[in-house]
Amino acid sequence: MLEKVITFVAKAYKIDPATLSRHTDFIKDLALDSMKLVESIVEIEDAYNIEIPEKKLFKMKTLGDLADYLEATLSPAVKTAAI
């Protein structure tokens, strides 16, 4: 799931995926403000037909946090879908 999150972020923000890791911070490393972060999460929610609660969303600080949440939340069949 981490690879899918990295690929999504790399495409969305035109970043070399080789520079991204599970420890990449949304704010410190990607300089995303809360609005940009929410926009990105909405795209992921739409792709997987899920809703990430705001309480969970704002606790996510890194790409790894997001990937771990998706891994724990999505069914095996849905995990194979592309974002």
C-alpha positions as CSV (number, residue, x, y, z in Angstrom):
1,M,0.0,0.0,0.0
2,L,2.9,2.4,0.7
3,E,4.1,2.1,-2.9
4,K,0.6,3.1,-4.1
5,V,0.5,6.1,-1.8
6,I,4.0,7.2,-2.9
7,T,3.0,6.8,-6.6
8,F,-0.1,8.8,-6.0
9,V,1.7,11.7,-4.2
10,A,4.5,11.7,-6.8
11,K,2.0,12.1,-9.6
12,A,-0.2,14.5,-7.8
13,Y,2.6,16.9,-6.9
14,K,5.1,16.1,-9.7
15,I,7.7,14.8,-7.3
16,D,10.3,12.1,-8.0
17,P,9.0,9.0,-6.2
18,A,12.5,8.0,-5.3
19,T,12.6,11.0,-3.0
20,L,9.6,9.8,-1.0
21,S,9.4,7.3,1.8
22,R,7.2,6.1,4.6
23,H,8.7,8.9,6.7
24,T,7.9,11.7,4.3
25,D,6.0,14.3,6.3
26,F,3.0,15.9,4.6
27,I,3.8,19.3,6.0
28,K,7.5,19.4,6.7
29,D,8.6,17.6,3.5
30,L,5.8,18.2,1.0
31,A,4.8,21.6,2.3
32,L,1.1,20.7,2.1
33,D,-1.3,23.0,3.9
34,S,-4.4,21.5,5.4
35,M,-6.5,22.3,2.3
36,K,-4.1,20.5,-0.1
37,L,-3.9,17.5,2.3
38,V,-7.7,17.3,2.4
39,E,-8.0,17.5,-1.4
40,S,-5.5,14.7,-1.7
41,I,-7.3,12.6,0.8
42,V,-10.6,13.1,-0.9
43,E,-9.1,11.7,-4.1
44,I,-7.9,8.7,-2.2
45,E,-11.3,8.3,-0.5
46,D,-13.1,8.5,-3.9
47,A,-10.7,6.0,-5.5
48,Y,-11.3,3.4,-2.7
49,N,-14.9,4.4,-1.9
50,I,-14.1,5.0,1.7
51,E,-14.3,7.9,4.2
52,I,-11.4,8.7,6.5
53,P,-12.7,10.3,9.7
54,E,-11.3,13.8,10.2
55,K,-10.1,12.7,13.7
56,K,-7.9,10.0,12.0
57,L,-6.9,12.2,9.1
58,F,-5.4,15.0,11.2
59,K,-3.4,12.4,13.2
60,M,-1.7,11.3,10.0
61,K,1.6,13.0,9.6
62,T,3.5,10.9,7.1
63,L,3.0,8.8,3.9
64,G,3.5,5.8,6.1
65,D,0.7,6.8,8.5
66,L,-1.7,7.0,5.5
67,A,-0.5,3.8,4.0
68,D,-0.8,2.0,7.4
69,Y,-4.4,3.3,7.8
70,L,-5.4,2.2,4.3
71,E,-3.8,-1.2,4.9
72,A,-5.7,-1.7,8.1
73,T,-9.0,-0.4,6.8
74,L,-9.3,-1.8,3.2
75,S,-10.5,-5.2,2.3
76,P,-8.0,-7.4,0.4
77,A,-9.9,-7.0,-2.8
78,V,-10.0,-3.2,-2.6
79,K,-6.3,-3.0,-1.8
80,T,-5.5,-4.0,-5.3
81,A,-7.3,-1.0,-6.9
82,A,-5.2,1.8,-8.1
83,I,-5.3,5.3,-6.7
